[in-house]
């Protein structure tokens, strides 16, 4: 082929020392980049559909980064994490109570009062309060939670509002909120707030995200229920202000929700782990029996102190049924809340609540493509794995940039799409070349037979 007939892209790449087929890589990558910029994550829909057909989880996914992040966060602590202590209603205490169907209200009131006496920053009660089968209480008794809530004067007390999905016939799914017998008492006490713990469960039953707020249906219309992390973050960082709720649309359907979502970030396991040498910011766990035991004076300090911490009261015994499937295994509800709380302040400060960064995603994608163009794919995978782990370590522990998780995972997913697109391109090219070579061989054989005197 003469110089004049050589494609100008070939000549341009040859001038800078690139391989002859570099324009194909660049064009494919440029189209994918343009699609991602224009459509965001929706550009990944072919890949999502393909991965859904696999019998096992894909090796490159959000989960792989959440698991890697869990290992990393076990070593390095974020620069701004909320100190939490789990007060577990465990199997031993549940058996001591006689395995009741409902958490005894008098014991719950005692737990809250004893925790409040140690001056924590906030108390979260992850106990179902809308159950109507609780034992009857005489007015003014210790198990009359309405009286206790009305008289409560302590650190911010956050109660979990029961929220659930319902699917009416011929109507889209919507979010509904339950009511309790303590609405008037809580509504008249500024120290007590309702919040939700309704996490987002994907089609495979795994929890990976949480939402700032839900607009829920009630018998009198709709209301906005903020997430526990928002309530606690406001109580810890801005005690004199309350978090801003998103504008209410009057629609409580699942599709009408507009509140920002955040990726769940997991640290090292918390529930059932007594780390007596833990630092001040490391999550702690103690049994609720220690709070209810009147003779625990020797254990009121050090690791067992609740002062200036966020206290989570909830059940971890098997009968509670409060277990969630996460990328790192089954997890009790209060531990899931604890992981969310620890990393909520920097997460909620991300612009528009975004769970990923387009610039980080695109830069990582182009670096991967450049490496794949120059090196063997196996080497690229090895370098990417090490670089991703280092990036998570630095971004999480030094800069508290948790959006790095989703950004790196998205870049790898885009890289897979790029590789698949280019592989198909090469396959088509090879097929065309094979056909040309086959035609050439047929013509050559015909000419050879024509020139062979013995064949005539």
C-alpha positions, 0 to 999 in steps of 0.5 A, spaced: 500 500 500 502 506 497 503 512 502 498 516 499 493 510 500 495 509 507 489 511 512 491 518 515 490 515 522 495 510 521 500 515 519 498 519 525 499 513 530 506 511 526 508 518 527 508 518 534 510 510 535 504 507 536 502 500 534 498 500 527 491 498 530 491 503 536 486 507 532 481 501 533 482 501 541 482 509 541 475 509 537 472 504 541 474 507 548 472 514 546 465 511 544 464 508 551 467 514 554 462 518 550 456 514 552 458 513 559 459 521 560 452 522 557 448 516 560 452 515 566 451 507 569 446 506 564 451 505 559 453 498 563 446 495 561 449 490 556 454 488 561 449 487 567 444 483 563 450 478 561 453 478 568 446 476 571 446 470 566 452 467 570 451 461 575 456 465 580 458 472 582 462 476 577 469 476 579 469 484 578 463 487 581 461 492 587 461 486 592 469 485 590 470 492 592 466 492 598 470 485 601 476 488 599 474 495 603 472 491 609 479 488 609 482 495 608 478 498 614 480 493 619 487 496 618 486 503 617 481 507 620 477 513 616 479 520 619 472 522 621 468 516 623 463 516 628 465 512 635 459 507 636 458 502 641 453 496 640 449 494 646 447 487 644 440 483 647 444 477 646 442 469 646 444 469 654 439 475 656 434 473 651 434 466 655 434 470 662 428 474 660 424 467 658 424 468 650 419 473 650 415 474 643 416 482 644 422 485 648 420 487 655 418 494 655 420 495 662 427 492 661 428 497 654 426 503 658 431 501 663 437 500 658 435 507 655 435 510 662 442 507 664 445 508 657 443 515 657 446 516 664 453 515 661 452 521 657 453 518 650 452 523 644 446 519 641 442 513 643 439 509 637 434 504 639 433 498 634 427 495 637 420 494 633 415 498 637 409 498 633 408 491 636 401 490 639 402 484 643 406 487 648 404 485 656 399 490 659 402 496 663 399 500 668 399 507 667 406 510 670 409 503 671 416 502 669 414 498 663 409 504 660 414 507 655 409 512 653 410 515 660 418 514 659 418 517 653 414 523 655 419 524 661 425 523 657 431 528 658 437 526 656 441 525 649 438 525 643 434 518 642 433 516 635 427 510 635 426 506 629 420 507 625 417 501 622 417 502 614 416 496 609 414 495 602 407 493 599 405 491 593 397 493 592 393 490 586 394 493 580 398 499 583 406 500 583 409 498 589 410 503 595 413 505 601 408 504 608 410 506 615 407 503 621 404 507 627 405 505 635 402 507 641 407 512 643 406 517 637 403 523 642 409 522 647 414 522 642 411 528 638 411 532 644 419 531 646 424 534 642 429 530 645 426 524 641 426 523 633 423 517 629 428 515 623 428 509 618 433 503 617 430 501 611 436 499 606 435 497 599 436 490 597 438 488 590 434 483 586 439 477 589 437 479 596 443 483 598 443 489 601 448 494 598 445 501 599 442 506 603 437 512 602 437 518 605 430 519 606 423 515 604 417 518 603 412 514 606 404 512 606 400 513 612 393 513 613 393 521 613 397 522 607 405 522 606 411 523 610 418 524 610 422 519 614 430 521 615 435 515 615 438 513 622 445 516 619 442 523 618 439 523 624 445 521 628 450 525 624 446 531 625 446 530 633 454 529 633 456 534 628 451 539 628 447 539 635 443 545 634 440 544 627 436 538 624 438 535 617 434 538 611 429 533 608 428 533 601 422 536 598 415 532 599 412 530 592 406 527 595 407 520 592 410 514 596 411 509 590 418 506 590 419 509 583 417 516 586 423 516 591 428 522 589 432 522 596 440 520 594 443 513 595 449 511 598 454 505 597 454 501 604 461 501 606 463 495 611 469 495 616 471 489 620 466 485 624 463 488 630 457 484 633 460 479 638 467 482 638 470 484 644 476 488 643 479 490 650 485 494 647 480 498 642 482 505 640 477 511 642 474 511 635 474 503 634 467 500 634 465 496 641 460 491 643 458 490 650 452 485 652 446 489 655 446 484 661 452 489 663 448 495 663 442 491 667 447 488 672 447 493 678 453 490 680 458 492 674 461 498 678 468 496 676 466 496 668 463 503 668 470 505 665 475 504 659 472 500 654 465 499 657 464 506 657 459 509 653 461 517 654 461 521 648 459 515 644 453 513 639 450 507 643 446 502 639 441 498 642 438 492 639 437 484 638 443 479 636 439 473 638 437 468 633 429 469 635 429 476 633 430 475 625 433 481 624 439 479 619 441 482 613 445 479 607 451 483 605 456 482 601 461 480 607 455 475 609 449 475 614 449 481 619 445 483 625 441 489 624 444 493 629 451 491 626 449 494 619 446 500 622 453 501 626 457 500 619 453 505 616 453 510 622 461 510 622 462 512 615 456 517 614 459 524 615 463 524 609 459 520 605 453 524 606 458 530 604 459 527 597 456 532 592 449 530 591 449 524 595 453 521 589 456 514 590 461 514 584 465 520 581 465 520 573 472 523 573 475 518 577 472 512 573 474 515 566 481 516 569 481 509 571 478 506 565 483 510 560 489 507 565 486 500 564 485 501 557 492 503 556 495 498 560 491 492 556 494 495 550 501 495 552 501 489 557 499 482 557 492 482 560 494 477 566 499 483 568 493 488 567 489 484 572 495 483 577 496 491 577 489 493 577 488 489 583 494 491 587 493 499 585 485 498 587 487 496 594 492 501 595 487 506 592 481 504 597 486 504 603 489 511 601 482 514 599 478 511 605 483 512 611 486 518 609 481 522 605 475 519 607 473 518 600 468 512 600 466 514 592 472 511 590 469 504 591 464 505 586 468 509 582 473 503 581 468 498 580 465 502 575 471 503 571 473 495 571 466 494 569 467 499 563 473 496 561 470 489 561 465 492 556 471 495 552 475 489 552 468 485 549 467 490 544 474 490 542 474 482 542 468 482 537 471 487 533 477 483 532 473 477 531 469 480 525 476 482 522 479 475 523 473 472 520 474 477 514 481 475 513 480 468 513 474 469 508 479 473 504 485 468 505 480 462 503 478 465 497 485 467 495 487 459 496 481 457 492 483 462 486 491 459 487 489 452 487 485 453 480 491 457 477 495 451 479 491 446 476 490 450 470 498 451 469 499 443 471 500 440 464 498 433 468 492 436 470 490 437 463 
